[in-house]
Amino acid sequence: MLSGISPWSILLILIIIVVLFGTKKLRNVGSDLGAAIKSFKKSSKEESEDNIIDSKSSSKDKK
């Protein structure tokens, strides 16, 4: 499917995106995306820690 896309066409698409949106807007989008990913990882880590704590407490209750 992507075999028809050459590196030059990808470069051209990137140049058009930079011209349309500007570097400042793209920088803001990039930082917002990075913050969203960081927040998602943090919440996933907290959720898994909660599950570990819950499973340990339930195994103690069974004994």
HTML snippet that shows the backbone in 3Dmol.js (N, CA, C, O; Angstrom):
<script src="https://3Dmol.org/build/3Dmol-min.js"></script>
<div id="view" style="width:600px;height:400px;position:relative"></div>
<script>
const pdb = `
ATOM      1  N   MET A   1       0.825  -1.189   0.000  1.00  0.00           N
ATOM      2  CA  MET A   1       0.000   0.000   0.000  1.00  0.00           C
ATOM      3  C   MET A   1       0.871   1.256   0.000  1.00  0.00           C
ATOM      4  O   MET A   1       0.609   2.187  -0.760  1.00  0.00           O
ATOM      5  N   LEU A   2       1.896   1.290   0.838  1.00  0.00           N
ATOM      6  CA  LEU A   2       2.765   2.453   0.897  1.00  0.00           C
ATOM      7  C   LEU A   2       3.959   2.346  -0.040  1.00  0.00           C
ATOM      8  O   LEU A   2       4.827   3.219  -0.036  1.00  0.00           O
ATOM      9  N   SER A   3       4.013   1.294  -0.838  1.00  0.00           N
ATOM     10  CA  SER A   3       5.162   1.115  -1.722  1.00  0.00           C
ATOM     11  C   SER A   3       5.211   2.178  -2.814  1.00  0.00           C
ATOM     12  O   SER A   3       6.275   2.420  -3.384  1.00  0.00           O
ATOM     13  N   GLY A   4       4.095   2.809  -3.113  1.00  0.00           N
ATOM     14  CA  GLY A   4       4.056   3.838  -4.145  1.00  0.00           C
ATOM     15  C   GLY A   4       4.468   5.208  -3.647  1.00  0.00           C
ATOM     16  O   GLY A   4       4.580   6.137  -4.447  1.00  0.00           O
ATOM     17  N   ILE A   5       4.698   5.366  -2.346  1.00  0.00           N
ATOM     18  CA  ILE A   5       5.079   6.659  -1.788  1.00  0.00           C
ATOM     19  C   ILE A   5       6.597   6.715  -1.677  1.00  0.00           C
ATOM     20  O   ILE A   5       7.216   5.910  -0.981  1.00  0.00           O
ATOM     21  N   SER A   6       7.176   7.673  -2.368  1.00  0.00           N
ATOM     22  CA  SER A   6       8.634   7.819  -2.333  1.00  0.00           C
ATOM     23  C   SER A   6       9.034   8.780  -1.212  1.00  0.00           C
ATOM     24  O   SER A   6       8.195   9.530  -0.712  1.00  0.00           O
ATOM     25  N   PRO A   7      10.285   8.761  -0.821  1.00  0.00           N
ATOM     26  CA  PRO A   7      10.746   9.709   0.203  1.00  0.00           C
ATOM     27  C   PRO A   7      10.560  11.164  -0.221  1.00  0.00           C
ATOM     28  O   PRO A   7      10.332  12.034   0.619  1.00  0.00           O
ATOM     29  N   TRP A   8      10.658  11.427  -1.523  1.00  0.00           N
ATOM     30  CA  TRP A   8      10.474  12.794  -2.001  1.00  0.00           C
ATOM     31  C   TRP A   8       9.035  13.264  -1.812  1.00  0.00           C
ATOM     32  O   TRP A   8       8.804  14.425  -1.476  1.00  0.00           O
ATOM     33  N   SER A   9       8.081  12.387  -2.021  1.00  0.00           N
ATOM     34  CA  SER A   9       6.688  12.796  -1.838  1.00  0.00           C
ATOM     35  C   SER A   9       6.376  13.008  -0.358  1.00  0.00           C
ATOM     36  O   SER A   9       5.585  13.887  -0.015  1.00  0.00           O
ATOM     37  N   ILE A  10       6.986  12.218   0.515  1.00  0.00           N
ATOM     38  CA  ILE A  10       6.805  12.433   1.956  1.00  0.00           C
ATOM     39  C   ILE A  10       7.398  13.776   2.356  1.00  0.00           C
ATOM     40  O   ILE A  10       6.799  14.511   3.141  1.00  0.00           O
ATOM     41  N   LEU A  11       8.570  14.101   1.824  1.00  0.00           N
ATOM     42  CA  LEU A  11       9.209  15.381   2.108  1.00  0.00           C
ATOM     43  C   LEU A  11       8.347  16.534   1.613  1.00  0.00           C
ATOM     44  O   LEU A  11       8.205  17.543   2.303  1.00  0.00           O
ATOM     45  N   LEU A  12       7.777  16.394   0.437  1.00  0.00           N
ATOM     46  CA  LEU A  12       6.910  17.425  -0.118  1.00  0.00           C
ATOM     47  C   LEU A  12       5.675  17.623   0.756  1.00  0.00           C
ATOM     48  O   LEU A  12       5.266  18.760   0.994  1.00  0.00           O
ATOM     49  N   ILE A  13       5.086  16.551   1.229  1.00  0.00           N
ATOM     50  CA  ILE A  13       3.918  16.640   2.110  1.00  0.00           C
ATOM     51  C   ILE A  13       4.287  17.350   3.405  1.00  0.00           C
ATOM     52  O   ILE A  13       3.526  18.190   3.886  1.00  0.00           O
ATOM     53  N   LEU A  14       5.445  17.026   3.975  1.00  0.00           N
ATOM     54  CA  LEU A  14       5.888  17.684   5.207  1.00  0.00           C
ATOM     55  C   LEU A  14       6.120  19.176   4.995  1.00  0.00           C
ATOM     56  O   LEU A  14       5.778  19.981   5.861  1.00  0.00           O
ATOM     57  N   ILE A  15       6.692  19.552   3.864  1.00  0.00           N
ATOM     58  CA  ILE A  15       6.909  20.971   3.563  1.00  0.00           C
ATOM     59  C   ILE A  15       5.580  21.697   3.442  1.00  0.00           C
ATOM     60  O   ILE A  15       5.438  22.812   3.944  1.00  0.00           O
ATOM     61  N   ILE A  16       4.615  21.091   2.790  1.00  0.00           N
ATOM     62  CA  ILE A  16       3.292  21.708   2.652  1.00  0.00           C
ATOM     63  C   ILE A  16       2.636  21.884   4.018  1.00  0.00           C
ATOM     64  O   ILE A  16       2.017  22.916   4.277  1.00  0.00           O
ATOM     65  N   ILE A  17       2.764  20.892   4.889  1.00  0.00           N
ATOM     66  CA  ILE A  17       2.188  20.991   6.235  1.00  0.00           C
ATOM     67  C   ILE A  17       2.835  22.129   7.010  1.00  0.00           C
ATOM     68  O   ILE A  17       2.140  22.889   7.684  1.00  0.00           O
ATOM     69  N   VAL A  18       4.154  22.258   6.923  1.00  0.00           N
ATOM     70  CA  VAL A  18       4.853  23.341   7.627  1.00  0.00           C
ATOM     71  C   VAL A  18       4.419  24.694   7.091  1.00  0.00           C
ATOM     72  O   VAL A  18       4.235  25.634   7.864  1.00  0.00           O
ATOM     73  N   VAL A  19       4.252  24.809   5.784  1.00  0.00           N
ATOM     74  CA  VAL A  19       3.831  26.076   5.194  1.00  0.00           C
ATOM     75  C   VAL A  19       2.406  26.415   5.620  1.00  0.00           C
ATOM     76  O   VAL A  19       2.113  27.569   5.934  1.00  0.00           O
ATOM     77  N   LEU A  20       1.522  25.428   5.634  1.00  0.00           N
ATOM     78  CA  LEU A  20       0.129  25.688   5.990  1.00  0.00           C
ATOM     79  C   LEU A  20      -0.049  26.053   7.465  1.00  0.00           C
ATOM     80  O   LEU A  20      -0.757  27.007   7.786  1.00  0.00           O
ATOM     81  N   PHE A  21       0.581  25.311   8.345  1.00  0.00           N
ATOM     82  CA  PHE A  21       0.351  25.501   9.770  1.00  0.00           C
ATOM     83  C   PHE A  21       1.403  26.371  10.442  1.00  0.00           C
ATOM     84  O   PHE A  21       1.116  26.978  11.474  1.00  0.00           O
ATOM     85  N   GLY A  22       2.574  26.449   9.910  1.00  0.00           N
ATOM     86  CA  GLY A  22       3.645  27.217  10.532  1.00  0.00           C
ATOM     87  C   GLY A  22       4.349  26.404  11.602  1.00  0.00           C
ATOM     88  O   GLY A  22       3.790  25.459  12.160  1.00  0.00           O
ATOM     89  N   THR A  23       5.580  26.789  11.875  1.00  0.00           N
ATOM     90  CA  THR A  23       6.371  26.014  12.829  1.00  0.00           C
ATOM     91  C   THR A  23       5.887  26.191  14.258  1.00  0.00           C
ATOM     92  O   THR A  23       5.967  25.257  15.056  1.00  0.00           O
ATOM     93  N   LYS A  24       5.385  27.379  14.595  1.00  0.00           N
ATOM     94  CA  LYS A  24       4.916  27.614  15.969  1.00  0.00           C
ATOM     95  C   LYS A  24       3.709  26.734  16.283  1.00  0.00           C
ATOM     96  O   LYS A  24       3.636  26.131  17.354  1.00  0.00           O
ATOM     97  N   LYS A  25       2.782  26.666  15.365  1.00  0.00           N
ATOM     98  CA  LYS A  25       1.588  25.841  15.568  1.00  0.00           C
ATOM     99  C   LYS A  25       1.969  24.365  15.678  1.00  0.00           C
ATOM    100  O   LYS A  25       1.433  23.649  16.524  1.00  0.00           O
ATOM    101  N   LEU A  26       2.887  23.909  14.830  1.00  0.00           N
ATOM    102  CA  LEU A  26       3.319  22.512  14.881  1.00  0.00           C
ATOM    103  C   LEU A  26       4.053  22.212  16.182  1.00  0.00           C
ATOM    104  O   LEU A  26       3.921  21.117  16.730  1.00  0.00           O
ATOM    105  N   ARG A  27       4.827  23.179  16.683  1.00  0.00           N
ATOM    106  CA  ARG A  27       5.530  22.994  17.949  1.00  0.00           C
ATOM    107  C   ARG A  27       4.517  22.853  19.087  1.00  0.00           C
ATOM    108  O   ARG A  27       4.689  22.018  19.975  1.00  0.00           O
ATOM    109  N   ASN A  28       3.462  23.673  19.058  1.00  0.00           N
ATOM    110  CA  ASN A  28       2.420  23.578  20.087  1.00  0.00           C
ATOM    111  C   ASN A  28       1.700  22.238  20.019  1.00  0.00           C
ATOM    112  O   ASN A  28       1.418  21.626  21.050  1.00  0.00           O
ATOM    113  N   VAL A  29       1.409  21.789  18.824  1.00  0.00           N
ATOM    114  CA  VAL A  29       0.742  20.496  18.656  1.00  0.00           C
ATOM    115  C   VAL A  29       1.640  19.376  19.165  1.00  0.00           C
ATOM    116  O   VAL A  29       1.170  18.448  19.823  1.00  0.00           O
ATOM    117  N   GLY A  30       2.924  19.462  18.862  1.00  0.00           N
ATOM    118  CA  GLY A  30       3.871  18.449  19.322  1.00  0.00           C
ATOM    119  C   GLY A  30       3.985  18.412  20.830  1.00  0.00           C
ATOM    120  O   GLY A  30       4.020  17.334  21.423  1.00  0.00           O
ATOM    121  N   SER A  31       4.045  19.584  21.462  1.00  0.00           N
ATOM    122  CA  SER A  31       4.156  19.605  22.923  1.00  0.00           C
ATOM    123  C   SER A  31       2.859  19.133  23.577  1.00  0.00           C
ATOM    124  O   SER A  31       2.897  18.451  24.601  1.00  0.00           O
ATOM    125  N   ASP A  32       1.725  19.485  23.000  1.00  0.00           N
ATOM    126  CA  ASP A  32       0.444  18.999  23.532  1.00  0.00           C
ATOM    127  C   ASP A  32       0.333  17.485  23.401  1.00  0.00           C
ATOM    128  O   ASP A  32      -0.155  16.810  24.308  1.00  0.00           O
ATOM    129  N   LEU A  33       0.781  16.965  22.289  1.00  0.00           N
ATOM    130  CA  LEU A  33       0.753  15.518  22.080  1.00  0.00           C
ATOM    131  C   LEU A  33       1.682  14.816  23.060  1.00  0.00           C
ATOM    132  O   LEU A  33       1.335  13.770  23.608  1.00  0.00           O
ATOM    133  N   GLY A  34       2.852  15.385  23.279  1.00  0.00           N
ATOM    134  CA  GLY A  34       3.790  14.819  24.247  1.00  0.00           C
ATOM    135  C   GLY A  34       3.227  14.822  25.655  1.00  0.00           C
ATOM    136  O   GLY A  34       3.388  13.849  26.392  1.00  0.00           O
ATOM    137  N   ALA A  35       2.562  15.918  26.038  1.00  0.00           N
ATOM    138  CA  ALA A  35       1.955  15.998  27.366  1.00  0.00           C
ATOM    139  C   ALA A  35       0.827  14.981  27.512  1.00  0.00           C
ATOM    140  O   ALA A  35       0.661  14.384  28.576  1.00  0.00           O
ATOM    141  N   ALA A  36       0.059  14.785  26.453  1.00  0.00           N
ATOM    142  CA  ALA A  36      -1.030  13.809  26.504  1.00  0.00           C
ATOM    143  C   ALA A  36      -0.490  12.390  26.658  1.00  0.00           C
ATOM    144  O   ALA A  36      -1.041  11.596  27.420  1.00  0.00           O
ATOM    145  N   ILE A  37       0.574  12.073  25.946  1.00  0.00           N
ATOM    146  CA  ILE A  37       1.180  10.740  26.053  1.00  0.00           C
ATOM    147  C   ILE A  37       1.752  10.529  27.446  1.00  0.00           C
ATOM    148  O   ILE A  37       1.601   9.454  28.026  1.00  0.00           O
ATOM    149  N   LYS A  38       2.412  11.555  27.987  1.00  0.00           N
ATOM    150  CA  LYS A  38       2.986  11.466  29.333  1.00  0.00           C
ATOM    151  C   LYS A  38       1.889  11.248  30.370  1.00  0.00           C
ATOM    152  O   LYS A  38       2.043  10.435  31.282  1.00  0.00           O
ATOM    153  N   SER A  39       0.789  11.969  30.232  1.00  0.00           N
ATOM    154  CA  SER A  39      -0.336  11.819  31.151  1.00  0.00           C
ATOM    155  C   SER A  39      -0.951  10.426  31.045  1.00  0.00           C
ATOM    156  O   SER A  39      -1.309   9.825  32.058  1.00  0.00           O
ATOM    157  N   PHE A  40      -1.073   9.918  29.831  1.00  0.00           N
ATOM    158  CA  PHE A  40      -1.627   8.585  29.628  1.00  0.00           C
ATOM    159  C   PHE A  40      -0.749   7.523  30.270  1.00  0.00           C
ATOM    160  O   PHE A  40      -1.254   6.610  30.923  1.00  0.00           O
ATOM    161  N   LYS A  41       0.570   7.637  30.089  1.00  0.00           N
ATOM    162  CA  LYS A  41       1.490   6.676  30.697  1.00  0.00           C
ATOM    163  C   LYS A  41       1.418   6.739  32.218  1.00  0.00           C
ATOM    164  O   LYS A  41       1.453   5.708  32.890  1.00  0.00           O
ATOM    165  N   LYS A  42       1.317   7.951  32.755  1.00  0.00           N
ATOM    166  CA  LYS A  42       1.244   8.118  34.209  1.00  0.00           C
ATOM    167  C   LYS A  42      -0.022   7.470  34.759  1.00  0.00           C
ATOM    168  O   LYS A  42       0.028   6.764  35.766  1.00  0.00           O
ATOM    169  N   SER A  43      -1.152   7.708  34.103  1.00  0.00           N
ATOM    170  CA  SER A  43      -2.402   7.126  34.589  1.00  0.00           C
ATOM    171  C   SER A  43      -2.409   5.608  34.426  1.00  0.00           C
ATOM    172  O   SER A  43      -2.973   4.900  35.260  1.00  0.00           O
ATOM    173  N   SER A  44      -1.793   5.105  33.365  1.00  0.00           N
ATOM    174  CA  SER A  44      -1.699   3.654  33.182  1.00  0.00           C
ATOM    175  C   SER A  44      -0.843   3.026  34.273  1.00  0.00           C
ATOM    176  O   SER A  44      -1.167   1.956  34.787  1.00  0.00           O
ATOM    177  N   LYS A  45       0.245   3.694  34.623  1.00  0.00           N
ATOM    178  CA  LYS A  45       1.131   3.190  35.667  1.00  0.00           C
ATOM    179  C   LYS A  45       0.415   3.188  37.015  1.00  0.00           C
ATOM    180  O   LYS A  45       0.527   2.226  37.776  1.00  0.00           O
ATOM    181  N   GLU A  46      -0.322   4.264  37.315  1.00  0.00           N
ATOM    182  CA  GLU A  46      -1.070   4.334  38.569  1.00  0.00           C
ATOM    183  C   GLU A  46      -2.132   3.244  38.631  1.00  0.00           C
ATOM    184  O   GLU A  46      -2.343   2.635  39.680  1.00  0.00           O
ATOM    185  N   GLU A  47      -2.797   3.000  37.511  1.00  0.00           N
ATOM    186  CA  GLU A  47      -3.838   1.973  37.457  1.00  0.00           C
ATOM    187  C   GLU A  47      -3.245   0.593  37.696  1.00  0.00           C
ATOM    188  O   GLU A  47      -3.821  -0.216  38.424  1.00  0.00           O
ATOM    189  N   SER A  48      -2.094   0.321  37.083  1.00  0.00           N
ATOM    190  CA  SER A  48      -1.483  -0.995  37.272  1.00  0.00           C
ATOM    191  C   SER A  48      -0.987  -1.163  38.704  1.00  0.00           C
ATOM    192  O   SER A  48      -1.055  -2.262  39.254  1.00  0.00           O
ATOM    193  N   GLU A  49      -0.487  -0.083  39.317  1.00  0.00           N
ATOM    194  CA  GLU A  49      -0.061  -0.160  40.717  1.00  0.00           C
ATOM    195  C   GLU A  49      -1.263  -0.423  41.626  1.00  0.00           C
ATOM    196  O   GLU A  49      -1.162  -1.185  42.587  1.00  0.00           O
ATOM    197  N   ASP A  50      -2.396   0.206  41.322  1.00  0.00           N
ATOM    198  CA  ASP A  50      -3.613  -0.033  42.107  1.00  0.00           C
ATOM    199  C   ASP A  50      -4.057  -1.482  41.983  1.00  0.00           C
ATOM    200  O   ASP A  50      -4.482  -2.090  42.966  1.00  0.00           O
ATOM    201  N   ASN A  51      -3.961  -2.038  40.776  1.00  0.00           N
ATOM    202  CA  ASN A  51      -4.348  -3.434  40.571  1.00  0.00           C
ATOM    203  C   ASN A  51      -3.435  -4.378  41.335  1.00  0.00           C
ATOM    204  O   ASN A  51      -3.897  -5.382  41.878  1.00  0.00           O
ATOM    205  N   ILE A  52      -2.143  -4.069  41.384  1.00  0.00           N
ATOM    206  CA  ILE A  52      -1.195  -4.908  42.123  1.00  0.00           C
ATOM    207  C   ILE A  52      -1.510  -4.861  43.612  1.00  0.00           C
ATOM    208  O   ILE A  52      -1.505  -5.892  44.283  1.00  0.00           O
ATOM    209  N   ILE A  53      -1.783  -3.670  44.126  1.00  0.00           N
ATOM    210  CA  ILE A  53      -2.114  -3.524  45.546  1.00  0.00           C
ATOM    211  C   ILE A  53      -3.405  -4.273  45.862  1.00  0.00           C
ATOM    212  O   ILE A  53      -3.490  -4.957  46.882  1.00  0.00           O
ATOM    213  N   ASP A  54      -4.417  -4.147  44.990  1.00  0.00           N
ATOM    214  CA  ASP A  54      -5.688  -4.838  45.205  1.00  0.00           C
ATOM    215  C   ASP A  54      -5.506  -6.353  45.179  1.00  0.00           C
ATOM    216  O   ASP A  54      -6.101  -7.063  45.989  1.00  0.00           O
ATOM    217  N   SER A  55      -4.689  -6.848  44.254  1.00  0.00           N
ATOM    218  CA  SER A  55      -4.500  -8.298  44.165  1.00  0.00           C
ATOM    219  C   SER A  55      -3.733  -8.820  45.375  1.00  0.00           C
ATOM    220  O   SER A  55      -3.999  -9.931  45.834  1.00  0.00           O
ATOM    221  N   LYS A  56      -2.797  -8.050  45.896  1.00  0.00           N
ATOM    222  CA  LYS A  56      -2.062  -8.474  47.091  1.00  0.00           C
ATOM    223  C   LYS A  56      -2.979  -8.501  48.305  1.00  0.00           C
ATOM    224  O   LYS A  56      -2.908  -9.422  49.119  1.00  0.00           O
ATOM    225  N   SER A  57      -3.842  -7.490  48.432  1.00  0.00           N
ATOM    226  CA  SER A  57      -4.737  -7.451  49.589  1.00  0.00           C
ATOM    227  C   SER A  57      -5.799  -8.545  49.506  1.00  0.00           C
ATOM    228  O   SER A  57      -6.203  -9.090  50.533  1.00  0.00           O
ATOM    229  N   SER A  58      -6.255  -8.871  48.300  1.00  0.00           N
ATOM    230  CA  SER A  58      -7.258  -9.927  48.171  1.00  0.00           C
ATOM    231  C   SER A  58      -6.648 -11.302  48.435  1.00  0.00           C
ATOM    232  O   SER A  58      -7.325 -12.193  48.948  1.00  0.00           O
ATOM    233  N   SER A  59      -5.369 -11.479  48.086  1.00  0.00           N
ATOM    234  CA  SER A  59      -4.728 -12.766  48.367  1.00  0.00           C
ATOM    235  C   SER A  59      -4.490 -12.936  49.863  1.00  0.00           C
ATOM    236  O   SER A  59      -4.517 -14.060  50.364  1.00  0.00           O
ATOM    237  N   LYS A  60      -4.259 -11.848  50.581  1.00  0.00           N
ATOM    238  CA  LYS A  60      -4.099 -11.919  52.030  1.00  0.00           C
ATOM    239  C   LYS A  60      -5.437 -12.235  52.697  1.00  0.00           C
ATOM    240  O   LYS A  60      -5.484 -12.949  53.699  1.00  0.00           O
ATOM    241  N   ASP A  61      -6.532 -11.697  52.133  1.00  0.00           N
ATOM    242  CA  ASP A  61      -7.861 -11.947  52.693  1.00  0.00           C
ATOM    243  C   ASP A  61      -8.265 -13.408  52.544  1.00  0.00           C
ATOM    244  O   ASP A  61      -8.983 -13.938  53.392  1.00  0.00           O
ATOM    245  N   LYS A  62      -7.818 -14.062  51.483  1.00  0.00           N
ATOM    246  CA  LYS A  62      -8.183 -15.454  51.236  1.00  0.00           C
ATOM    247  C   LYS A  62      -7.494 -16.398  52.201  1.00  0.00           C
ATOM    248  O   LYS A  62      -8.005 -17.486  52.466  1.00  0.00           O
ATOM    249  N   LYS A  63      -6.343 -16.006  52.734  1.00  0.00           N
ATOM    250  CA  LYS A  63      -5.581 -16.889  53.625  1.00  0.00           C
ATOM    251  C   LYS A  63      -6.146 -16.911  54.968  1.00  0.00           C
ATOM    252  O   LYS A  63      -5.627 -17.603  55.844  1.00  0.00           O
TER     253      LYS A  63
END
`;
const viewer = $3Dmol.createViewer("view");
viewer.addModel(pdb, "pdb");
viewer.setStyle({}, {cartoon: {color: "spectrum"}});
viewer.zoomTo();
viewer.render();
</script>
